[in-house]
Amino acid sequence: MTDRPGTGIRKRSVTIAGHATSVSVEDAFWDALCRIAETRGMPVRALIAEIDANRSGNLSSALRVFVLETLTEGTKDPARST
């Protein structure tokens, strides 16, 4: 079985607050993260640092959750929000 496009996990090196680390995320999540950073007018490394500063779990998971929450934010039904 082959992976669908965008579903393969790739390890990427990033530097956060002067410390090198790596994250393993699917291409689709990485591409979305880059688009979000571009929309916000900031480098992707700055967005990752922001996510890192506010996370409670591992960074790779935090990036995925951030992307998911950001992309679904605009699709919420205001009548259902509490």
Secondary structure as UniProt FT lines:
FT   TURN            5..6
FT   STRAND          9..16
FT   TURN            17..18
FT   STRAND          19..26
FT   HELIX           27..39
FT   TURN            40..41
FT   HELIX           44..53
FT   HELIX           59..73
FT   TURN            74..75
FT   TURN            78..80
//
